[in-house]
Amino acid sequence: MKIKEKTLLEVVNSLGMTKEVEIGCEDCFKKVDQFVEMLREGGEPDKIMPLVQEHLNVCACCKEELEALISALEAEDPK
């Protein structure tokens, strides 16, 4: 089986971004609503919740969930 160069680069990049302490998707999902509320209130959730931000930087699925939540809240209560 031959691995595509793009896939190999993605794996190497992901390995390079790993940290000694990380959270998984389940923990990120539990905190994403707080993260979004801080964003909407003009806070800095990336500084208060750095593990969530780091997970969102590397996990496309969780980032998609974040963006969907933001879109739903904006549609419900446009500012």
C-alpha distance (Angstrom), angle and dihedral (degrees) to the residues before:
residue distance angle dihedral
M1 . . .
K2 3.77 . .
I3 3.81 120.0 .
K4 3.78 117.2 -140.7
E5 3.79 115.5 -119.5
K6 3.82 91.5 -124.0
T7 3.81 91.4 54.7
L8 3.78 91.8 48.3
L9 3.81 91.3 50.3
E10 3.81 90.8 50.6
V11 3.81 90.8 51.9
V12 3.81 92.8 48.0
N13 3.81 91.4 47.6
S14 3.81 91.2 49.3
L15 3.78 91.3 50.5
G16 3.78 90.3 50.1
M17 3.79 90.8 53.5
T18 3.80 95.9 52.3
K19 3.79 116.9 116.6
E20 3.78 132.8 -155.0
V21 3.81 89.3 -113.6
E22 3.79 119.4 36.4
I23 3.78 139.3 154.9
G24 3.77 126.8 -133.2
C25 3.76 131.4 -131.0
E26 3.80 93.9 -89.3
D27 3.82 93.4 55.2
C28 3.80 91.6 42.9
F29 3.80 91.3 51.1
K30 3.82 90.5 52.2
K31 3.81 90.8 55.6
V32 3.80 102.7 35.3
D33 3.82 93.7 92.1
Q34 3.82 90.8 56.6
F35 3.80 88.9 46.2
V36 3.81 91.6 53.5
E37 3.81 93.1 46.4
M38 3.80 90.3 53.4
L39 3.80 89.6 49.7
R40 3.79 92.0 50.3
E41 3.81 91.5 48.6
G42 3.81 91.3 52.7
G43 3.80 94.6 -106.6
E44 3.76 128.2 137.8
P45 3.79 105.8 -112.4
D46 3.79 91.0 167.0
K47 3.81 88.5 66.6
I48 3.82 96.1 39.8
M49 3.81 95.1 41.5
P50 3.83 104.1 28.5
L51 3.80 94.4 158.6
V52 3.80 90.6 57.1
Q53 3.81 90.8 48.1
E54 3.80 91.8 48.9
H55 3.80 90.7 50.0
L56 3.79 91.4 49.2
N57 3.81 89.1 51.2
V58 3.79 92.1 59.0
C59 3.82 104.9 28.8
A60 3.78 115.5 73.4
C61 3.82 92.8 -172.2
C62 3.79 94.6 55.5
K63 3.78 91.8 42.7
E64 3.80 88.2 53.3
E65 3.83 89.6 52.0
L66 3.82 89.7 50.4
E67 3.79 92.0 50.9
A68 3.82 91.7 46.6
L69 3.80 91.0 51.8
I70 3.81 91.5 48.8
S71 3.81 90.8 49.2
A72 3.80 92.5 48.6
L73 3.80 92.4 49.8
E74 3.80 92.3 47.0
A75 3.81 91.1 49.9
E76 3.80 90.3 49.7
D77 3.79 96.4 44.8
P78 3.83 113.0 15.3
K79 3.79 113.7 -165.4
